[in-house]
Amino acid sequence: MNHFLKNLLKFLVFGVVSYCLILVLWTNLIPYESFKRNMNYQIGGYGHTYTRFNEVDSLSHVDVLILGSSHAYRGVDPRIFEKNGISAFVLGSSSQTPLQTLGLLKEYLPKLNPRIVLYEVYPGIFESDGVESSLDILANHKLNWFDIRMALRVNHLKSYHVLINDIFRESFGMNKGVIEPLETEDDQYVSGGYVERVITTTDYTEKIKVRNYTLREKQLQALEEIMDVLKSSRTPVVLIQAPISERLYTSRLNNAEVDEVLSQFGPYYNFNELMDLGDDRFYYDNHHLNQHGVEVFNKFLIEEILTKF
């Protein structure tokens, strides 16, 4: 029996090592993306995550740290804060859920020591399993234990695949020297973590289904942990919901219930209710403000919210 268990253990170890080796070789040597459906490893790309992490690693302090999804890094412009004598950095990433925010906060809060944290809590992120955001962060962030723990909590095959590949690439220095263009056809990265949409066309082609938000318990649990971290560090935090198009906002039938849930975690402001930004001229799609909308929103945010803290 002992002989059988030893052989089984050897086989399992051999199998795991072989699987990881085949995975990284397949990923890095096969040029056809259609053959890699369970491996979404993209350095840079949509959202300028790679550039954002490189920049934040060079900072030692900011007055305001902004966290959240694309509603944060496309909705809060540090240049507007700077004009008001406030230094700010947007540590957002595409589809960032509380599972990812928690790890980023634990890593960067002691380093940046912000006077206040703004956490953009678009309710849609609480419906997510966190897989998409985990892939983005694992590929673009210098790997650490916070990232590994995040991948374990997401607990998805794609996250594990990207984690394994990233361990391999970073171990052999394969990501050194990567330079992400600051400007793409659609976007311009702005120092401070902001991404400005440079095209003027408006896209409202997204089909919107009328329904309720369904918040995942594990994301609410992660939000509670985020608030505990901030409380322990005595860092004030404000939860904000950035404006979205009126057609998208009114398509969710339980906005009041969601507001009630989120307000239980701390100071919370839903700017869809506080501001009149329902006009399409403030948006470039159903989710995101254009630069004109960002300027109006940020001015209100600074004058009506930040001055109270």
C-alpha positions in Angstrom: 0.0 0.0 0.0 2.8 2.4 0.9 4.5 1.5 -2.4 1.3 2.4 -4.3 1.0 5.7 -2.4 4.6 6.7 -3.2 4.1 5.9 -6.9 0.9 7.8 -6.9 2.6 10.8 -5.3 5.4 10.7 -7.8 2.9 10.5 -10.7 1.0 13.5 -9.3 4.1 15.6 -8.9 5.3 14.6 -12.5 1.8 15.4 -13.8 1.7 18.8 -12.2 5.2 19.8 -13.3 4.5 18.5 -16.9 1.2 20.4 -17.1 2.8 23.6 -16.0 5.7 23.2 -18.4 3.5 22.4 -21.4 1.2 25.3 -20.4 4.0 27.9 -20.4 5.7 26.5 -23.6 2.3 26.4 -25.4 1.5 30.0 -24.3 4.8 31.6 -25.2 5.7 29.6 -28.3 2.4 29.1 -30.2 1.5 32.3 -32.1 -2.2 31.5 -32.7 -4.4 33.1 -30.0 -7.4 31.0 -31.1 -5.5 28.0 -29.7 -5.2 29.6 -26.2 -8.8 30.0 -25.1 -8.0 29.3 -21.4 -4.9 31.6 -21.4 -5.6 35.3 -21.6 -2.2 36.8 -20.8 -2.0 40.3 -22.1 0.6 42.8 -21.0 -0.7 46.4 -21.5 -3.8 46.4 -23.6 -7.1 47.9 -22.7 -7.0 50.2 -19.7 -3.2 50.9 -19.5 -2.9 48.7 -16.4 0.8 48.0 -17.0 1.6 51.8 -17.2 -0.5 52.6 -14.2 1.3 50.1 -12.0 4.7 51.3 -13.2 3.8 54.8 -12.3 2.3 54.1 -8.9 5.5 52.2 -7.9 7.4 55.4 -8.3 5.2 57.4 -5.9 5.6 57.8 -2.1 2.5 59.8 -1.2 -0.8 61.1 -2.5 -3.6 63.1 -0.9 -6.3 61.1 -2.5 -6.2 57.5 -3.6 -9.0 56.4 -6.0 -9.8 52.7 -6.4 -12.3 50.8 -8.5 -13.1 49.7 -12.1 -13.0 51.6 -15.4 -15.6 53.9 -13.9 -12.8 55.1 -11.6 -9.9 55.4 -14.1 -12.1 56.9 -16.8 -14.2 59.0 -14.5 -11.7 60.7 -12.1 -9.1 63.0 -13.6 -6.2 63.8 -11.3 -5.4 66.9 -13.4 -8.7 68.5 -12.1 -7.7 67.6 -8.5 -4.2 69.1 -9.1 -5.8 72.4 -10.1 -7.4 72.5 -6.7 -4.1 71.8 -4.9 -4.8 68.1 -4.3 -2.6 65.3 -5.4 -4.5 62.2 -6.5 -3.8 58.8 -8.1 -6.3 56.4 -9.7 -5.4 52.8 -8.9 -8.3 51.4 -10.9 -8.3 48.6 -13.4 -10.8 47.2 -15.8 -13.7 45.3 -14.1 -11.8 45.6 -10.8 -13.9 43.9 -8.1 -13.4 44.1 -4.3 -11.4 40.8 -4.5 -8.7 42.7 -6.4 -9.1 46.0 -4.6 -8.4 44.3 -1.3 -5.0 43.1 -2.4 -4.0 46.4 -4.1 -5.1 48.3 -1.0 -3.0 46.1 1.4 0.0 46.7 -0.8 -0.2 50.4 -1.7 -2.0 51.9 1.3 1.1 51.9 3.6 3.3 53.2 0.7 1.0 56.0 -0.5 -0.4 57.0 2.9 -3.3 58.9 1.4 -5.3 61.5 3.3 -8.5 59.9 2.1 -9.5 57.0 -0.1 -12.3 57.2 -2.7 -13.6 53.8 -3.7 -15.9 53.8 -6.8 -18.4 51.0 -6.2 -20.3 50.5 -9.4 -22.9 47.9 -8.4 -22.2 45.8 -11.5 -18.7 44.8 -10.2 -20.4 43.1 -7.3 -22.1 40.8 -9.7 -18.8 39.7 -11.2 -16.8 36.5 -10.3 -13.6 38.6 -10.5 -12.0 36.5 -13.2 -11.6 39.2 -15.8 -9.9 41.6 -13.4 -7.7 39.0 -12.0 -6.2 38.2 -15.4 -5.5 41.9 -16.0 -3.8 42.4 -12.7 -1.8 39.1 -12.8 -0.4 39.9 -16.2 0.4 43.6 -15.6 1.4 43.8 -11.9 4.7 42.7 -10.4 3.8 39.4 -8.8 3.5 39.3 -5.0 1.7 37.3 -2.3 -1.3 39.6 -2.5 -1.8 38.6 -6.1 -1.4 34.9 -5.4 -4.0 35.1 -2.5 -6.3 37.0 -4.9 -6.0 34.3 -7.5 -6.7 31.6 -4.9 -9.9 33.5 -3.8 -11.1 33.9 -7.4 -10.4 30.2 -7.8 -10.8 29.9 -11.6 -8.8 27.9 -14.2 -8.0 30.9 -16.3 -6.6 32.8 -13.2 -4.4 29.8 -12.3 -3.1 29.6 -15.9 -2.2 33.2 -16.0 -0.6 33.0 -12.5 1.6 30.0 -13.6 2.6 31.8 -16.8 3.4 35.0 -15.0 5.6 33.1 -12.4 7.5 31.6 -15.4 7.9 34.9 -17.3 8.9 37.0 -14.2 11.4 34.3 -13.1 13.2 34.5 -16.4 12.9 38.3 -16.7 10.7 38.1 -19.8 8.6 41.1 -18.9 11.6 43.5 -18.5 11.8 46.3 -21.0 8.1 46.2 -21.9 6.9 49.7 -22.9 3.2 50.3 -23.3 2.2 53.1 -25.7 0.6 56.0 -23.8 -1.8 56.7 -26.7 -4.0 54.4 -28.7 -6.5 55.1 -31.4 -9.2 55.7 -28.7 -7.4 56.6 -25.5 -4.7 58.7 -23.9 -3.0 57.7 -20.6 -2.7 60.7 -18.3 -0.2 60.7 -15.4 -2.0 59.9 -12.2 -3.7 56.8 -13.5 -6.4 58.4 -15.6 -7.4 57.3 -19.2 -9.0 60.0 -21.3 -11.1 59.0 -24.3 -9.7 61.0 -27.2 -12.3 60.2 -29.9 -15.5 62.1 -30.0 -17.9 59.5 -31.4 -20.6 58.1 -29.1 -21.4 54.4 -28.8 -24.8 53.5 -27.5 -25.1 50.2 -29.3 -25.0 48.1 -26.1 -28.3 46.2 -25.6 -29.5 46.8 -22.1 -31.7 44.3 -20.4 -34.1 45.6 -17.7 -33.3 43.6 -14.5 -32.2 43.8 -10.9 -28.6 43.9 -9.7 -27.6 40.6 -8.0 -24.7 41.2 -5.6 -22.4 38.3 -4.9 -21.8 37.6 -1.2 -18.1 37.0 -1.7 -17.7 40.5 -3.1 -19.6 42.0 -0.3 -17.4 40.1 2.1 -14.3 41.5 0.4 -15.8 45.0 0.7 -16.1 44.5 4.4 -12.5 43.4 4.6 -11.5 46.5 2.6 -13.3 48.7 5.1 -11.6 46.9 8.0 -8.2 47.5 6.5 -8.9 51.2 6.1 -10.4 51.4 9.6 -7.3 49.8 11.1 -5.1 52.3 9.3 -7.3 55.2 10.3 -7.7 56.3 6.7 -11.0 58.0 5.9 -12.9 56.4 3.0 -15.8 57.5 0.9 -17.7 55.1 -1.3 -18.9 56.7 -4.5 -21.0 55.5 -7.4 -20.0 57.5 -10.5 -22.7 58.7 -13.0 -23.7 56.3 -15.8 -26.1 56.9 -18.6 -29.7 57.4 -17.7 -30.8 54.5 -19.9 -28.4 52.1 -18.1 -29.2 53.4 -14.6 -32.9 53.2 -15.0 -32.7 49.7 -16.4 -31.7 48.4 -13.0 -34.9 48.1 -10.9 -33.3 47.8 -7.4 -31.1 50.9 -7.3 -32.6 52.0 -3.9 -32.0 48.5 -2.4 -28.4 48.6 -3.6 -27.8 52.0 -2.1 -29.2 50.8 1.2 -26.7 47.8 1.2 -23.7 49.9 0.2 -24.4 52.7 2.7 -24.1 50.2 5.5 -20.4 49.9 4.9 -19.6 53.6 5.3 -20.1 57.1 3.8 -21.7 56.5 0.4 -22.7 58.8 -2.4 -24.6 57.8 -5.5 -24.0 60.6 -7.9 -26.7 59.3 -10.2 -29.1 60.6 -7.6 -27.0 63.7 -6.6 -26.3 65.2 -10.0 -28.3 65.8 -13.2 -26.0 64.1 -15.7 -28.6 62.2 -17.5 -28.0 63.9 -20.9 -26.2 61.8 -23.5 -23.8 64.6 -24.3 -21.9 63.8 -21.0 -21.1 60.2 -22.1 -19.2 58.3 -24.8 -21.0 55.0 -24.0 -23.6 53.8 -21.5 -21.0 53.3 -18.8 -18.5 56.1 -19.1 -18.4 59.9 -19.0 -16.7 61.8 -21.8 -14.2 64.5 -20.9 -16.9 67.1 -20.5 -18.9 64.9 -18.2 -15.7 64.0 -16.2 -15.0 67.7 -15.6 -18.5 68.4 -14.4 -18.5 65.3 -12.1 -15.1 65.9 -10.7 -15.8 69.6 -9.9 -18.9 68.6 -8.0 -17.0 65.7 -6.3 -14.3 68.0 -5.0 -16.5 70.9 -3.9 -19.4 68.9 -2.4 -17.7 65.8 -1.0 -13.9 66.2 -0.4 -14.3 69.5 1.4 -16.2 67.7 4.1 -13.3 65.4 5.0 
